[in-house]
Amino acid sequence: MRSRKLILLITAFALLATACTSSGGEEGSELPTEVGEGEGNVVIVSWAGYIERGDTDAAFDWVTQFEEETGCMVENKVAGTSDEMVALMTGSDEYDLVTASGDSSLRLIAGGSVQEVNIDLIESWDTVDPRLQDAEWHTVDGAHYGVPYSSGFNVLGYNTEVFGDTPPDSWSVVFEETTLPDGESNAGRVQAYDGPIYIADAALYLSATQPDLGIEDPYQLNTEQYEAALNLLRQQRELVGRYWHDAFIQIDDFTNEGVAASSTWPFQTNVLQAGGAPIDKVVPVEGATGWADTTMMSSNAPNPNCAYMWMEWSLNPKLQGDLAAWFGTVPAVPEACEGNELLGPDGCANNGSESFDEILFWKTPTDDCNGTAEAGACVPYHEWVTDYLAVIGGR
Amino acid sequence: MTTDSKGPTLTHRIARTLHQRPWLKVLLLLALPVIWLVGVYGGSLGALLVQSFYALDSFSGAIGEGLTLDSWRQLFTDANVAVMVRTVGMAAAVTVASVIIAFPLAYYMARYAHKRVKALLVLAVLVPLWSSYLVRVYSWKLILAADGIINWFVERLGLGRALQFLLETPFIGGPSLSISLLGQFLVFVYIWLPYMILPIHASLERVPGSLLEASADLGAQPPVTFRKVTWPMAIPGVAAGSIFTFSLTLGDYIIPTIIGDSSPFIGLAIYSYQGVAGNLPLAAAFSFIPIAVMAVYLTAARRFGAFEAL
């Protein structure tokens, strides 16, 4: 899904990362009741930059201390997309953990690739943001299939010089042709995300502007709702100069192409603001979409004890705060927002933590509306991909 | 030292064995390329073809066992055909523009340039290939940007309105050069031009000066000489260069993501179907479009003797 991570970075990491197997895993559906002796290593499939050991920037290291304390050596296999993660985890007994996004986590559970986690063994579980503890992208029938790791929002970024005293408060500036406060049209000056999941952003906007459609969940759309969202996106195509998927290209477009408004991540607006660019962000009245990543444990994890130790470690406030600072995300552990040097006092607020309740997190659209209806009631994800590509191509 | 009868050396024995068994010579010579071509090239193409008939389970997105023609049917939707037309059109336009730019330069290098100047020119053509392709594409993004250097110059020269007019042209225009089909075209031509210059240069080098003199002696005006002598002899080079520029543009999926208005090209579409959607069957079927286009193109190019100038 998130092909957004710098391709180069991924390649470099992928070359470095070697997946190695260790002695046989333990099978069985019984939940473990205690965490035993560490096996000596743990293999984690993750997004680039999620498992940092100070190689990229010495200040960002949350692996070394874990290795010293537990004796579990961390091996990291970087995946570039959600589908790659699913492919790596399916039927594999090489990997212990995966940092799955909301658009792959349910697929992993349905496919039996990840196992239920006994949260009683995760001492810091209670420190996790209560709104994430039972989130539906990792909890099925009350069973927890992982530990929340990090989340981020797709906010509306805008140029403060263009909008002046009247900052935008609705996604309409990127969906409808309009004259912006600087007197010029928004045509050619807005951007949209270059991923099919963006159809949900259009659906979210429609749920507020066209209540007749009855959109309740932008990730579960029937044919009529889906067509309405596509039509909105076709209309948007006329306004969009370029679709973005690489954070750094978008940063450049905000600086050099005069982009007035776009869906974006706090990461970009933070970088731009740090560089003195007149860019700010807002969560519009319609709300926003977001992504939440969960550390999930493989059904065939070869190193279950070290895996449990990492899941516990992944919740410590220092790591959570550093990760949030590194990635412009919101920590899964609210405590991490305080007293973190790298994140700063307003770090969490800057990354959008106060808007948490207005966020609808990514889920994979399935044709049975995520199990709530019969098959065929909702439009499945692979159709989203085909159709969004067509929309961008002007069809 | 008559007692010391030396046997044939190892080299001699190998040479003799090979001489006596010609088939062994051929086998040793071709084993590696054949394994490579049949195993790696043919194997992956075959796997791709088989994949394209697999069924995609719409519930889990998993690839099923059953065989179906669904992917091939989906391939020819309006949107996908538009992607193909856009890509092939761009590849053709880039090729034509490259010939127009490359020919005079190659002609000058082959006919007029002094030895040292020629070496310098060849170097100048090759130097960009030494730096990373990505870096060059990113720099073009900055050069073409609304606040970039080209715009700055154009404004200084008082031609801002002319550029604006150009960018307002439907289809090829856009908010700025870097977000237009025109800018994308410029970058494509820039990136692939060296691959056109070199084969044309090579083919023109092979035109003997005496032929041109003979043509002049027989009373042909320069344009006639060009049409009847130089151009026919350069055609293989042009065709060879066009194979490069055409196929490289056809397969590129980086430039369209960085420059232009995000309209998908074939490479990008395949990448999305496979990498984002996990729809391997459709991606596999799509992969056969550029293969088919290139097959047609190569057949045509062979007619023009392109393979003699490669």
Chai-1 contact restraints between the chains, C-beta under 6 A:
chainA,res_idxA,chainB,res_idxB,connection_type,confidence,min_distance_angstrom,max_distance_angstrom,comment,restraint_id
A,T81,B,G275,contact,1.0,0.0,6.0,A-B,restraint_1
A,D83,B,G278,contact,1.0,0.0,6.0,A-B,restraint_2
A,G188,B,P175,contact,1.0,0.0,6.0,A-B,restraint_3
A,G241,B,P175,contact,1.0,0.0,6.0,A-B,restraint_4
A,G241,B,I179,contact,1.0,0.0,6.0,A-B,restraint_5
A,R242,B,I179,contact,1.0,0.0,6.0,A-B,restraint_6
A,R242,B,D261,contact,1.0,0.0,6.0,A-B,restraint_7
A,R242,B,S262,contact,1.0,0.0,6.0,A-B,restraint_8
A,Y243,B,S262,contact,1.0,0.0,6.0,A-B,restraint_9
A,N256,B,A145,contact,1.0,0.0,6.0,A-B,restraint_10
A,N256,B,D147,contact,1.0,0.0,6.0,A-B,restraint_11
A,E257,B,A145,contact,1.0,0.0,6.0,A-B,restraint_12
A,E257,B,A146,contact,1.0,0.0,6.0,A-B,restraint_13
A,E257,B,S176,contact,1.0,0.0,6.0,A-B,restraint_14
A,G258,B,A146,contact,1.0,0.0,6.0,A-B,restraint_15
A,D367,B,S58,contact,1.0,0.0,6.0,A-B,restraint_16
A,D367,B,F59,contact,1.0,0.0,6.0,A-B,restraint_17
A,P380,B,S58,contact,1.0,0.0,6.0,A-B,restraint_18
A,H382,B,G61,contact,1.0,0.0,6.0,A-B,restraint_19
A,H382,B,A277,contact,1.0,0.0,6.0,A-B,restraint_20
A,H382,B,N279,contact,1.0,0.0,6.0,A-B,restraint_21
A,V385,B,V276,contact,1.0,0.0,6.0,A-B,restraint_22
A,V385,B,A277,contact,1.0,0.0,6.0,A-B,restraint_23
A,L389,B,P264,contact,1.0,0.0,6.0,A-B,restraint_24
A,L389,B,S272,contact,1.0,0.0,6.0,A-B,restraint_25
A,A390,B,A79,contact,1.0,0.0,6.0,A-B,restraint_26
A,I392,B,S262,contact,1.0,0.0,6.0,A-B,restraint_27
A,I392,B,P264,contact,1.0,0.0,6.0,A-B,restraint_28
A,G393,B,A79,contact,1.0,0.0,6.0,A-B,restraint_29
A,G393,B,A82,contact,1.0,0.0,6.0,A-B,restraint_30
A,G393,B,V83,contact,1.0,0.0,6.0,A-B,restraint_31
A,G393,B,S263,contact,1.0,0.0,6.0,A-B,restraint_32
A,G393,B,P264,contact,1.0,0.0,6.0,A-B,restraint_33
A,R395,B,D78,contact,1.0,0.0,6.0,A-B,restraint_34
A,R395,B,A79,contact,1.0,0.0,6.0,A-B,restraint_35
A,R395,B,A82,contact,1.0,0.0,6.0,A-B,restraint_36
